[in-house]
Amino acid sequence: MADPGWPWPDPAAPAGGDGPPDLARAAARLLDSADGRRLLAHLRRLTLERALGPEAPEPVLRHLEGQRALVLSLEALAARGRSP
């Protein structure tokens, strides 16, 4: 559950729900292709595998966290599309 002081929705519960099942299946097909895996690996390197130093300003930290959330959302959507 999100912190009550946090003004945005809980990332575990997207505002629009899980989206249509066909969107999840499309994401799985796309990201499971050779090109999709290459793209996802690139996005992970740019976001999840990147560390900023202690001198990073708050806006930069927030921007990177937003990017990380997007990559994780894409991975979660594809995972839902892979499940029966």
HUWOMO-V77529 format. One line per field, one symbol per residue. psi: psi as a letter, one per 30 degrees, with the letter a starting at -180 (. if undefined). A space follows every 50 residues. Layout:
psi=???
This chain:
psi=klkffkfllkffikegaflkefeeeeeeeeffleeeeeeeeeeeefdegk kklffkleeeeeeeeeeeeeeeeeeeeeeeffk.
